[in-house]
Amino acid sequence: MQPIPDHLACNLDILFVGFNPSVKSGETGHHYANPHNRFWKILYQSGLTPRLYSPQEDQDLLAIGYGFTNIVERPTRNAAEISREEYAAGREKLKKKIEQYRPKIVCFVGKGVYEQYSGRKGVGWGVQEMPVVPGVCEFVAPSSSGLVRIKLDEIVEIYRQLVRLKDRRNFC
């Protein structure tokens, strides 16, 4: 299965970073395509998007300032299938993407994604104090996977913080 394309542009308002594509995303070529993934619903309910988008419209979010990438490109059934070597290589590639495209906010969709990227453990939700790439706001949000046991309303509330950050002039 082939990696799915990133959707990147310079100076995005928010770059969403996942672990890696699901098998369904690998099959369709679209981000967050697993029908059990709540990503698109979370974006809409939090106020980040004006309407409910579908995975097939992922590239359309570039027009509203949002992009997509993953720390690891290879699609898998779950993040447990990702090797240390893949994370190490992905960490370096992701850092280079962030340095090149300079999004205002990088939203890590899952604590584990941020922990793999930053090398830090025990991080909390929201803005991180010491960004890996200076001048870029790093935000940790819960994973949108249907396997996550946090209630949807609680996840949506955390994502609403992104709306407030995005609406501020100086972001973080």
C-alpha positions in Angstrom: 0.0 0.0 0.0 1.3 3.4 -1.0 1.6 6.4 1.4 -1.1 9.0 1.0 -0.2 12.5 -0.2 0.5 15.3 2.2 -1.5 18.5 1.8 1.0 21.3 2.5 1.4 24.9 1.7 3.4 27.7 3.2 2.1 29.6 6.2 -0.9 27.4 7.0 -3.0 28.4 9.9 -3.0 24.7 11.2 -1.0 21.7 10.1 -2.6 18.5 11.4 -0.1 15.7 12.1 -1.3 12.1 12.6 0.6 8.9 13.5 0.3 7.4 10.1 -2.4 6.6 7.6 -5.0 3.8 8.4 -5.4 1.0 5.9 -8.6 2.6 4.7 -6.7 5.9 4.1 -4.1 3.9 2.2 -6.7 2.3 0.1 -8.5 5.6 -0.6 -5.6 8.1 -0.7 -7.3 10.4 1.8 -6.6 11.4 5.4 -8.7 10.2 8.3 -10.8 7.9 5.9 -11.5 5.1 8.4 -15.3 5.3 9.0 -14.7 4.9 12.8 -12.4 7.9 12.9 -14.1 11.0 14.2 -11.7 13.6 12.9 -14.1 15.3 10.4 -16.9 15.4 13.0 -14.5 16.9 15.6 -13.4 19.6 13.2 -17.0 20.6 12.4 -18.3 20.4 16.0 -15.4 22.4 17.4 -16.0 25.2 14.9 -12.8 24.7 13.0 -14.7 24.0 9.8 -17.9 25.8 8.6 -19.5 22.4 7.6 -18.9 18.7 7.9 -16.2 17.7 5.3 -15.6 14.2 4.1 -12.2 12.5 3.8 -12.5 12.8 0.0 -12.4 16.6 0.5 -9.2 16.6 2.5 -7.3 18.6 -0.1 -10.0 21.3 -0.1 -9.1 22.3 3.4 -5.9 23.9 2.1 -8.2 26.7 0.9 -9.2 27.5 4.5 -5.7 27.3 5.8 -5.4 23.6 7.0 -2.9 21.0 5.9 -2.3 17.3 6.6 0.7 15.1 7.1 1.8 12.2 9.3 4.9 11.3 11.3 5.1 8.0 9.5 4.0 7.6 5.9 3.3 3.8 5.8 -0.3 2.8 6.3 -0.9 0.2 9.0 -3.9 -1.2 11.0 -2.7 0.5 14.1 0.2 2.6 15.5 1.7 -0.4 17.3 2.9 -1.7 14.0 5.2 1.3 13.5 8.9 0.6 14.2 11.4 2.7 16.2 13.3 3.2 13.0 10.2 4.5 11.2 9.5 6.9 14.0 13.2 8.1 14.0 13.1 8.7 10.2 9.7 10.3 10.4 10.6 12.6 13.2 13.4 14.1 11.0 11.2 14.4 7.9 8.4 16.0 9.9 10.7 18.6 11.4 12.0 19.5 8.0 8.5 19.9 6.7 7.6 22.2 9.6 10.7 24.2 9.1 10.1 24.5 5.4 6.3 25.3 5.4 6.2 27.3 8.7 2.6 26.6 9.7 1.4 28.9 12.5 0.1 26.0 14.5 1.0 22.3 14.3 -1.7 20.2 15.8 -0.5 16.7 16.8 -3.6 14.4 16.6 -2.7 12.3 19.6 -0.2 12.6 22.5 1.8 9.7 21.2 2.4 11.5 17.9 3.8 14.5 19.8 5.9 12.3 22.2 7.4 10.5 19.2 8.2 13.8 17.5 9.5 15.8 20.5 11.0 13.0 22.5 9.1 14.3 25.6 6.9 12.1 27.8 3.9 13.0 29.9 2.8 16.0 27.9 -0.6 17.6 28.5 -3.3 18.7 26.0 -3.0 22.1 24.4 -0.1 24.4 23.6 3.4 23.1 24.4 5.8 25.5 26.2 9.0 24.7 24.3 8.4 24.1 20.6 10.8 21.8 18.7 10.8 24.4 15.8 11.1 27.9 17.4 8.3 30.2 16.3 5.8 27.5 15.5 3.0 26.9 18.0 2.8 23.2 18.9 -0.6 22.0 20.1 -1.4 18.5 21.4 -5.0 17.2 20.9 -6.5 13.8 21.5 -6.5 11.3 18.7 -9.7 11.2 16.8 -9.6 7.4 16.5 -12.8 5.6 17.5 -10.6 3.5 19.8 -9.9 6.5 22.1 -12.0 6.3 25.3 -12.3 10.0 25.8 -15.9 11.2 25.3 -16.5 13.0 22.0 -17.7 16.2 23.8 -14.4 16.4 25.8 -12.3 16.0 22.6 -14.3 18.7 20.8 -13.7 21.0 23.7 -10.0 20.6 23.5 -10.1 21.2 19.7 -12.1 24.4 20.4 -8.9 25.8 21.9 -7.5 25.7 18.4 -10.3 28.0 17.2 -9.4 30.5 19.9 -5.7 30.2 19.1 -6.3 30.6 15.3 -8.4 33.7 15.9 -5.6 35.4 17.9 -3.3 37.6 15.8 0.0 36.3 17.3 -1.2 32.7 17.8 0.9 31.3 20.6 
